Amino acid sequence: MFWFLLIAMVVVVAAVTLVVVGGGDGGGLRDSEPDRLRDPLPEDRPVARADVDAVRLPVTVRGYRMNDVDDVLDRLGAELAERDARIAELEAALAGAHASAMGGPGLIQDGPPVLGPVPETGPAPGPGDQKSADVPEAPGPRPDDEERA
């Protein structure tokens, strides 16, 4: 058993030595490409949701490449500012169109609209005043209805 383990260990050490020393294509490791942003945001059209989802920022030893991250964030910030300005412009145009459709700014009133003629108010009834005969009673159960039931 001892001889078997010794021979197996010698074979493994020899195989590893041959691979490390150069028993292959004789090249070793190839040079790695610098890690750069491969698919930047499109310059010829506005940025879409799929473009932002597809962005993969390159990683360095200490994290992401600051220049690439700054470029992406600057571009996204510019796109958002442009869209916010366009939205504000469209909202202002819509408000102007709405105001002109309503008849101009002079017809718009503050406060609730008046739906009919405003009733004239007289003196407030006192505690001893009786109801007038022309005012109908409010519908509902009367005290004498409960006695009948």
C-alpha positions in Angstrom: 0.0 0.0 0.0 2.9 2.4 0.9 4.5 1.8 -2.5 1.2 2.5 -4.3 0.8 5.9 -2.6 4.4 6.8 -3.2 4.1 6.0 -7.0 0.8 7.9 -7.3 2.3 10.9 -5.6 5.4 10.9 -7.9 3.1 10.7 -11.0 1.0 13.6 -9.9 4.0 15.8 -9.1 5.6 14.9 -12.5 2.4 15.8 -14.4 2.0 19.1 -12.6 5.7 20.0 -13.3 5.3 19.3 -17.0 2.2 21.5 -17.3 3.8 24.4 -15.4 7.2 24.2 -17.1 5.7 24.3 -20.6 4.5 21.1 -21.9 1.8 22.7 -24.1 1.7 25.2 -26.9 4.8 27.0 -25.6 2.9 30.3 -25.1 1.9 30.6 -21.6 -0.9 33.0 -20.7 -2.0 35.5 -23.3 -2.0 39.2 -22.4 -5.4 40.4 -21.2 -7.3 43.2 -22.9 -7.8 46.3 -20.9 -11.2 46.3 -19.3 -13.1 49.1 -21.0 -16.8 50.0 -21.5 -17.7 47.9 -24.5 -21.2 49.1 -25.3 -21.4 52.8 -24.4 -24.7 54.6 -24.5 -25.8 55.5 -28.1 -24.7 59.0 -29.3 -27.0 59.2 -32.3 -30.4 58.8 -30.5 -31.9 59.3 -27.1 -31.2 56.7 -24.4 -33.9 54.1 -24.0 -34.6 51.8 -21.0 -33.0 48.8 -22.9 -29.8 50.8 -23.3 -29.5 51.5 -19.6 -30.2 47.8 -18.8 -27.5 46.7 -21.2 -24.7 48.9 -19.7 -22.1 46.8 -17.9 -19.5 48.9 -16.3 -15.9 47.5 -16.2 -14.4 46.5 -12.9 -10.9 47.3 -11.7 -8.9 46.3 -8.7 -10.6 48.9 -6.4 -14.1 48.8 -8.0 -15.5 50.4 -11.1 -13.6 52.7 -13.5 -14.4 56.2 -12.4 -14.1 57.7 -15.9 -16.6 55.2 -17.4 -19.0 55.6 -14.5 -18.8 59.4 -14.7 -19.4 59.3 -18.5 -22.5 57.1 -18.1 -23.9 59.3 -15.3 -23.2 62.5 -17.1 -25.0 61.2 -20.2 -28.0 59.9 -18.2 -28.2 63.3 -16.3 -28.2 65.2 -19.5 -30.9 63.0 -21.0 -33.1 63.4 -17.9 -32.6 67.2 -17.8 -33.6 67.4 -21.5 -36.7 65.3 -20.9 -37.7 67.3 -17.8 -37.5 70.5 -19.8 -39.6 69.0 -22.6 -42.2 67.8 -20.1 -42.4 71.3 -18.5 -42.7 72.9 -22.0 -45.5 70.5 -23.0 -47.3 71.1 -19.6 -47.1 74.8 -20.1 -48.5 74.5 -23.6 -51.3 72.3 -22.4 -52.2 74.8 -19.6 -52.2 77.6 -22.1 -54.5 75.7 -24.5 -56.8 74.8 -21.6 -57.0 78.4 -20.5 -57.8 79.6 -24.0 -60.4 76.9 -24.4 -62.1 78.1 -21.2 -62.4 81.6 -22.6 -59.3 83.3 -21.4 -57.8 84.1 -18.1 -60.5 86.7 -17.2 -63.2 84.1 -16.9 -61.6 81.9 -14.4 -62.8 82.7 -10.8 -61.4 81.8 -7.5 -63.7 79.9 -5.2 -66.6 77.6 -5.8 -68.9 78.2 -8.8 -72.3 79.7 -8.2 -75.0 77.4 -9.5 -78.1 79.5 -9.2 -79.4 82.7 -7.8 -78.2 83.5 -4.4 -81.2 83.6 -1.9 -81.6 86.7 0.0 -81.1 86.3 3.7 -83.4 88.0 6.2 -83.0 88.3 9.9 -82.1 85.1 11.7 -85.1 83.4 13.4 -85.0 83.7 17.2 -85.6 80.9 19.7 -89.3 81.8 20.1 -90.1 82.1 16.4 -92.6 79.5 14.9 -92.1 77.8 11.6 -94.1 79.3 8.8 -97.0 77.3 7.4 -95.6 77.2 3.9 -92.4 75.3 4.9 -93.0 71.6 4.6 -91.9 69.3 7.3 -88.9 67.0 6.8 -89.8 63.4 5.8 -89.3 60.8 8.5 -91.1 59.0 11.2 -93.5 61.0 13.3 -94.1 60.3 17.0 -97.7 59.2 16.4 -96.5 56.6 13.7 -94.6 54.7 16.4 -97.8 54.5 18.6 -99.8 53.0 15.7 -97.2 50.2 15.0 
